[in-house]
Amino acid sequence: MTEAQSLRGATVLERTRPPGLLYNLFVRNISAKIAASPMVAIVLIVFIGCTLWTIWFSFTDSRALPNGAFIGFDQYERLFNTRRWRISATNLLTYGMFSLVFTMVVGFVLAVLMDQRIRFEDGFRTIFLYPFALSGIVTGLVWQWIMNPTLGLQSTMRGLGWTNFTFDWITNTDMVLYALLIAGLWHGTGFVMVLMLAGLRSVDGEIWKAARVDGIPTWRTYLQIVLPMMRGVVVTTLVIVCSGIVRTYDLVVALTNGGPGLSSEVPAKYVINYMFAAGNLGQALAASTVMLLTVFVLLIPWFIVEFGPKKNA
C-alpha cells in the first residue's frame, strides 16, 4: 500500500469515526437544544434553585422574612417535638395508606370494566373523570354540604322519617379521616381509571387470544399476565398518586379545615399556617423539606428497580 493510499484511508477513517462527547452535548441537534433551553433554565432556576433555597433557609432562624442566621438542626428538633406536626404526619400516613390502596384498586377495577367495550363508554368515562376536573376546594365544599349533619345527608334522611340515621363524620374525631378518604376517592379515582385503561388498551390482542386458547380464566389473565405487562403505567400512576397525597391541602381546608381540633390536620396545612399565619418561615421550610424527603423516599426505590443496573443488564 502506497503512502497516498494510507493517507486516504486514514482520512476516511477519521470521517467515519463517531463524534465525541462534546459534540453530542453541544452540537448535535443544536436547534432542539436551543428550543428546549428556556425549559431547562426554568427547571434549574425555579425548581432546583428554589428547592436548594428552601433547604438552606430551613437551617436558619427566619421569621416573617428570610435571614442568614444559621442555627443548625434547631428547626427540625422543634418540628419533631411539636405535637401538631406529629399528629399531622400520623394523619397523613393513615389517610395516605388507605387512599393509595383504594384509589389503585378501585381505579383498576373500573378500568377493567370499561375495557369490556361496553355501550356508552365515552359517556361513562366522562362521568368518572369529571370529578378530577374540579379543584380540591370545589370537591371539599361539595362533600362538606353532603356530610354536614344539619344540611346534608343526615338531615335529609331524618326528614324522610329515619330519625335515628346518623352521618356526622366531619364532626366526629374518630371518623373525619374517613370522610376525607371518601371525598379523595371520588376526586381522584377517575384519573387512575383513565391511566389504567390506557395501559389495558396498549396490551396486544394476541395475548388475550393465547390466554383463551390455554383456558386461562379472565381474572387470572388480568392479574398474572396483563397487570405485569402494565408495569410502567402502574409505576407512573403510583408516583402521581403518592405525590398528590403528600401535598394534600385544599381538600382538607375546604372540607374540615383540619378539625375537629387537630384530628384532620395534614403537613401541607402545617407548612402554610406557619409560613403565613404564624410568621415562622424557618419552621415552615423545615416542614416542607421533610415533606420533600418523604417524596424522595417514596420515589428512589422505584427508580432503582426501574432503571438500576440489574434492570439494564
CORHU-V221676 format. One record per pair of residues at least 6 apart in sequence whose ideal C-beta (glycine too) atoms are under 7 Angstrom apart, sorted by the first residue. I is the first residue (numbers start at 1). J is the second residue. D is the distance in Angstrom with one decimal. If there is no record, write none. Layout:
i: <I;I>
j: <J;J>
d: <D;D>
This chain:
i: <19;51;54;54;54;55;57;57;57;57;58;58;58;58;58;59;59;59;59;60;60;60;60;60;60;60;61;61;61;61;62;62;63;63;63;64;64;66;75;75;75;76;78;79;79;79;79;79;84;84;84;85;85;87;87;88;88;88;88;89;91;91;91;91;92;92;94;95;95;95;96;98;99;99;99;100;100;100;102;103;103;103;103;103;104;104;104;106;106;107;107;107;107;108;110;110;110;111;111;111;111;112;114;114;114;114;114;115;115;125;128;128;129;129;129;131;131;131;131;132;132;132;132;135;136;136;136;136;137;137;139;139;139;140;140;140;140;140;140;141;143;143;144;144;144;145;145;146;146;147;147;147;147;147;149;149;149;153;154;154;154;154;157;158;169;169;169;169;170;170;170;170;171;173;173;173;176;176;176;176;177;179;180;180;180;180;180;183;183;184;187;188;192;192;195;195;196;196;198;199;199;200;203;203;207;208;211;211;235;235;239;239;242;243;246;246;246;247;248;248;249;249;249;249;252;252;252;252;253;256;258;258;258;267;267;270;271;271;271;274;274;274;274;275;275;305>
j: <28;292;285;288;289;289;66;281;282;285;75;282;285;286;289;70;71;72;75;66;67;68;69;70;71;282;67;69;71;282;281;282;279;280;281;279;281;281;282;283;286;286;283;85;283;286;287;290;262;265;270;270;287;262;265;265;266;267;270;267;177;264;265;266;266;267;177;177;180;181;245;181;181;184;245;241;242;245;185;185;188;189;192;241;192;237;241;185;189;189;192;193;196;196;128;189;193;193;196;197;200;222;121;124;125;193;197;197;200;194;190;193;190;191;194;139;186;187;190;187;188;190;191;250;187;250;251;254;250;254;183;187;251;183;250;251;253;254;255;254;183;255;170;254;255;151;152;152;153;153;167;169;170;179;155;168;171;167;165;166;167;168;165;165;175;176;178;179;176;179;255;256;260;260;261;263;256;260;263;264;264;255;251;252;255;256;264;251;255;251;251;244;237;241;233;237;233;237;233;230;233;226;226;229;225;221;221;225;302;306;299;302;298;295;291;294;295;268;266;268;266;268;269;272;258;264;266;269;269;264;264;265;269;287;291;287;284;287;288;280;283;284;287;281;284;311>
d: <6.8;7.0;5.1;5.9;6.1;5.4;5.0;6.8;6.5;5.2;5.7;6.4;4.0;4.2;4.8;5.8;6.7;6.2;6.9;7.0;6.1;6.1;5.4;5.8;6.4;5.5;6.9;4.4;4.9;5.7;4.1;4.2;5.8;6.2;6.3;4.3;6.8;5.9;4.8;5.6;3.9;5.3;6.5;5.4;6.5;5.1;5.9;6.9;6.0;6.4;6.4;5.9;6.6;4.8;5.7;4.6;5.5;4.8;4.9;6.2;6.2;6.2;6.0;5.8;5.1;5.7;5.8;5.4;6.0;6.3;4.3;5.4;5.9;5.3;5.7;5.8;6.7;6.5;5.7;6.1;5.6;5.6;5.4;5.7;6.4;7.0;6.9;6.7;5.1;5.1;2.9;4.5;5.6;5.0;6.4;6.9;4.2;4.9;3.6;4.2;5.8;6.0;6.1;6.7;6.5;6.9;5.4;6.3;4.7;7.0;3.8;5.6;4.2;6.6;5.7;6.6;5.5;5.1;5.8;6.4;6.2;5.2;4.3;6.6;6.9;3.4;4.2;6.7;5.0;4.7;5.8;4.6;6.0;6.4;6.7;4.8;6.9;2.6;3.9;5.1;4.1;5.8;6.7;6.6;5.2;6.1;5.6;4.6;5.7;6.9;6.6;5.8;4.7;5.7;6.9;4.3;6.3;5.0;6.2;6.3;4.3;6.2;4.0;5.8;4.1;6.1;6.2;3.9;5.8;5.0;6.5;5.6;6.0;5.5;6.4;4.1;5.7;6.7;5.2;4.7;6.1;6.9;6.7;6.5;6.3;6.9;6.0;6.1;5.8;6.3;7.0;6.8;5.8;6.7;6.0;4.9;6.7;6.9;6.8;4.0;3.4;6.7;5.5;5.9;6.3;7.0;4.4;6.4;5.6;6.3;6.4;6.8;5.0;6.1;5.8;5.9;5.7;5.4;5.4;6.0;6.8;3.8;5.8;6.7;6.3;5.9;5.3;5.8;6.6;4.4;5.5;4.3;5.5;6.1;5.5;5.6;4.9;4.8;5.0;4.7;4.8;4.0;6.8;6.1;3.7;6.9>
